[in-house]
Amino acid sequence: MDIPESRLLRGRVTCRSCGAGLHPFVDLGVSPLCESFLAPEQINAGEMFYPLHVKICSQCWLAQIGEFVAPDQIFSEYAYFSSYSTAWLEHARAFAHQAMERFGLGQGSFVLELASNDGYLLRNFVERGIPCLGFEPARNVATIAQAGGIPTEVRFWDEPAGIELASREMCADLVVANNVLAQVPDINGFVAGISAVLKPQGVMSAEFPHLLRLLEGNQFDTIYHEHFSYFSLYSIEYLLKRWGLRVFDVEELWTHGGSLRVFACPLASAHCETGRVNLVREQERTHRLQDTATYTAFGVRVVDTKWKLLAMLMELKRQGSRIAGYGAPGKGNTLLNYCGIRTDFLDFTVDRNPYKHGRSLPGSRIPVLPVERLLEARPDYVMILPWNLKEEIMTQLAEVQRWGGRFLIPIPEPTIVN
């Protein structure tokens, strides 16, 4: 990807949320953008690599990386389509029906989703006749949603967008911001827009990978340039309070290796805080998420995991084993580039998303093929890159075990599953 010098941004020296100083957290070297898959004509061209160095704020404890590429260079065309995971579709459906019942949403309500992708979630509201609107900056993904009858605006969400909708009397009963806050460099502008568009008793629901689970589960591969921030409950409450919002409930989720779903509302809203909020606050205190030593220790563990994975792969290759990958997620590209894994270790990887077929992974240049090619090649080992979906994937690939193949799970520790 050719990016003019004027579009390149720099690493941060102060927190993007509160402006305080930053401490080192983990250094993953340099890596290309994790969703910049290479078309065949790009294979013999160069790639841009950017530093992937996470820091932690000393005041609000937000973990973050610098903005080396402007968001419209990352998200104007995007390779991730939410509808290709059965488990994820069911997760979205369950949430939508829960929200309808809990908050009394009906045909007189208005639901707004930010980063609505291909309409995977809003379709559940459309089916019930509930007015809704999605904001999605990636035109190629938004087009799919629009074709499916999901009202979608192709643009980024920010404070002016929230003020504009409010001026058009399109204030929301529910604003859904699932797995998007991490992808926004100007998080203050993003939350200010939500504050502007919420009704007085309206609810914001946001899901994001929990920083505590990243630390506990050694999930360093979930760090990449498209994710500017990594939230704890403490850091999200700190941010929301600045814009007149408070968290009144929180749920712990299985998604992305362990996420939080927070429900927030205007400060004066009648929504009462549940006991689950204090439970998560206490978890974070117990695990010392407000202590720089916690983050230093994590950096040491990451290096050790890299050594273990490479030692395992080298031994398998010395034995003459054939190894292929399953999946082409962003987290997989961080793992492969940080560890220096290329076609000398993985012959290829497969993915259910046709958009990625015939392309190659950024940095590692590993080819992405349809899933059928895995069944034809019958490798000795299949390394599951989207390890957070390993149960679903191993069920789908039961045939691998019938020919004597085994699964390799890289995170939290390299493990072979018979």
N, C-alpha and C positions, 0 to 999 in steps of 0.2 A: 504494500500500500504506500503510495507516494503522498506524503503529507508535507505541505509547505512549512517552513520554519516558523512562520507567523502563527500557525495553528498549534504548535507544540507548547505545552505548558510545563511547569517545573514541579519538582518535589516540594512538599510542604515543610515549613519550619514552625508553623503555628496551627492549632486545631481548627478544622473547618466548622466545628460546631460552636465553640466558645472563645476561640482565639488564644488559649493558653499554650504553654510550651509543650514540646513532645519529647518522649524518650524512645530509644530503640526497642523493638519487639522481636521481629524475625526477618532475616534477610534471605530471600529466595533467588538471589542473583538477578539475571536479566532474562526476559521472556517476551515473545511477541504477544499481541492481543489474542486472547484465547478463543475467540469466535471468528478469527480471520482465516477461514479455511481457504486453501489454495486451489484454484482451478488449474487444469492441466497446462494451460499456456503460461502459468506463473511459476511452474516448477523450476525453471532455469533462471529465475530472477531472484534478486535479493529480498530480504525481509527486514523490517524494523524491529529491534528488540529494545525493551524499556526496563529500567530498574523495577524490581518487585520487592520493595523494602517497606515493611509495615512498622508504624510507630504508634505509641499509645499516649493519649493526652494525660497530663499530670493533674488535671482539674476535673473534667467530666468523664474521663476514662473511656473515651471513644477511640477505638483502634482504627487506623486509617492509612491509606497510601496516598502518594502525590497524584496530581492530575497531569499525566504526561501526554494525553491525547484528549481533544475536546469531545464531549459526549456525542455530538452529531456525527463524528467520524466512526464511533463505535456502534450506535444504535439506529442509524438511518436505514440500514439494511442489516437484518439480524438472522442468525442461523438457528436460533432456538425457537421451536414451536411446542407449546405446552401440551397439545393434544396427542402427542406420541407416547405418553406414559399412561397406561390404564390406571395405575395406582393414583397418579396425580389428578386424573379426571374425577375419580371417585372422591378424592380429598376435597376437590372444589365443589362437587355436587353436595356433599354432606355439609360443608360450611354454608353454602347458599341457603339450603333449606333450614338450617339452624338459625341463620340470621333472620329469615322471613318470619319464623315463629317467635323468636325471642324479642324482636323489635317491632313486631306487628306490621311488617311491610306488605303493602297491597297495591292496588291499581292507582291509588292516590299518592303513592310514595315516589321518591326519585333516588336511584342508586347510581353512584359514580365510581368507576374503577380506573385507577391510574396504572399505566403499563398493562393494558388489558390483553396484550398478545393476540392470539387468534380467536378470541371470544370464548375460550374454554370455560370461563366462570360465568360471564354475563348471560350466556345462553340459558342458564337455569332460571334467571329472572325473566328473560324474554318469554320463556315457555309459560310462566305464570301471569303474563300480561303486566308485569311491573315495569314502568318506564325506567330506562337506564341509558347510560352513555359511557363509552370507553375512550380513554386517551392513550394512544399508542404511537410512539415516534417512528417505529420501523414500518415503512410503507409496505414492504413485501409481506409482512405479517398482518398488518391492519387490513390489507386487501382481502385476506382469507376471512377475517371476521365480518367485514362488510358484505361479502358474498353470502355469508351465512345468516344475514339479517340482523347483525348486531350493530347498532348505531355506534360509529367510531370516528373520532377526530384524529387525524394524523398530525400530531404535534407533541412537543414536550410539555409537561405540567410545570407551572411555576406560579408565583404570586399574581402576576397580571391575568393568568388564565382563571384563577379562582375569583378574582375581583370581577372579571368579565362575566362569568356564569352567574354570579350573585346579582349583577346589574340587570341580567336577563331573567331574573326571578327563577333561576334554576338551582336554588339551594338544595343541598342533599340531606336526606335522612340517613344515608349510609355512604361513606366514602371507603372504598377498599383499596389498600395499597400493599399488595402482597408481593414480596420479594422484589421491591423496587427501591426502597430507601437506600439500600446499600449501593445502588447504581447511580446515585445522584450526587454530584460534587457540591452543588449549592443546596444543602439540606435545609438551611434556614428559609430560603425562598420557597422550597417545595412545601414545607410545613406551613408557612405563612399562607400559601394558596389554599391549603386544606382548611385552615382556621377561617379564612374569608368565606368559604362556600358552605360550611356546615350550618345547619339549622341550630337554634338554641338548645334543642334536645337531641340533636343529631349525634351520630356515632362514627368515629373513624376506627376501622379495623386494619391492622398492619401485621404482616408476617415477615419475619427475617430470621436467618440463621443466628442462633444464640451464641454469643462469644464464649460463654461458659462451656458449651458443648464442643466448640472448636478446640478449646484448650484440653478438655477432658479426653476427647476422642482423637487427638493428634491430627486434626483435620486441616493441615496446612495447605492441602491442594484446593481447598475452597477459597483460597486467596488468589485473586487475579485482577488485572487492571480494570476490568469492567465493574468490579466491586470496589468502590472507593472507601467504604466504611464497613465496620464490623461492630454490631451493637450488643450491648448488655441491656438489661432492664434499667439499670442505673443511668446509662448514657442516653437512652431514649426518653426517660422521664425528664432528665435535665433539659433536653432539647424541646420537648413538647411544652413544658411549663413556660418556657420563654415566649411561646406564642399563644398563651391562654388556654392550653389544653392539659388535661390530667388523665392518667391511666386509672381506670376503675375496675378492670378485670384483665387477667392474663391466663393463657392456656399454654401448656408445654406440648409440642407436636413432634412427630417422628420425622417430618420432612427435612430434607437436606442435612441429614445426620443429627438433627435435633434443633428445632426452631421454637421461637416464641410467637404467639399470636396475642397482640395487645389490643384491648378495646379502650379508646380514649374519647373524651367528650369535652365540651367547653367547661371552664372552671365552675360556672354557676349552674351547670346542669343538675338534674335531679338524680342521675345515675349514682348508685351507692357503690363504694369500693368493696370488693369481695376479699375474703381471707387469702385467696390464692396470690394476690399481689405481694403481701408480706412474706409468704412462703418463698417466693422466688427471690425477693430482696435478701432474705436470710441465707438462701443457697449461695448467692453471690458473695455475701460477706464471709461465709464459712470457707469458700474456696479462694479467698483473698484476691478478688478481682480489682481491688483498689490498692495494689501493692506491686511496684515495678519488678520485684524479685520473681513474681509469678511469671511474668512475660520473658524474663531472662532465661529461666529454666526451660520454658517451652522451646526457645530457639535452639538450645542444646539437644533436646529430644528430637527435633526435626532432622538435624544432621545425622543423628544415630539411625533414624528410620531410613534415610537415604542409603546409608552404608549397608544396612541389612537387606533392603530390597535389591540393590545391585549385586550383593554377594549371592543371593538366592537365584537371580536371573543368570548370573555367570555360571553357577554350578549346573543349572538346568541345561544351558546351552552346551556346556562341556560334555554333558551326557548325551548330546545329540537330539534333545527335545525340540519340538516345534511349538512355538508360542504365538498366539494371536490375541488380540484385544476384543472386548465387547464394549460398544458404546463410544461416542465421540463427544463427551460433555466438556464444558469449560474446565472443570476440576481436573479432568484427565490430562489436559494440555499443560496445566501447571505442574502436575506430577511428572510427566514425561520430560518436560524441558528442564525442570530443576534437577532431576536425576540423570539427565543426559541419555535417556532411553530413546533409541531410534530403531530403524529397521534391522539393525544388528541384533536386537532382542525381540522385537515384535514384528512378525512378517507383515501384518495388516491389522486393521480393526474393522468392525462392522457396526452398523447403526440402522435403526428403523426409519430414520428421517431421510426421505429421498433427496432432499435438498443437499445433503452432504455426500451422496454417492458420487464417485468419480473424482472427488476432491481429495486433498491431502491435509493432514493435521498441520497447523502452524508450528514452525520451528522444527519439529521432529520429522516432518515430511512423510509420515506413515500413511499409506493409502486407506481411504474409507470406502468400504464395499457394502453391498446389501447383506442382510443376515444370512441369506441362503448360501453365500459363499463360505461361511463358517462351517456349515453342515457338509458342504462338499469337500473342504480341505481337511476336516477332521484333525485339528491340531491336538497335541498331547496336553497342552494347558491353555486355558482361556483366562486372561486377566480382565477382571471386571472393573472398568474404570468408573462407572457410576455406582460405586460401592454402596451408596445409600439405598439403592434399589436391588441389592443383591438377591434377596429372597424371591422377588418377582422374576428377576432375570434367570436365576437357577431353575425355577419352575418352568419358565418358557423354554429353557435349553436342557430339558431332561435327557434328550437324546445324546448330549455330550458324554454323560456318564455311561450310556449304553455301549459306546465304542472305547471306553476305558479312559476318556479324557477327564481332567480334573480342573477345578477352578482355583484361580489365584486371586486373593483379596489383598490389595496393597495397604489399606488403611483400616484400623489404627496401627497395626503391625503387620508386616507381610506374612500371609497365612495361606497354606494350601488346603483346600477343602476336597476331600475324597468323595 
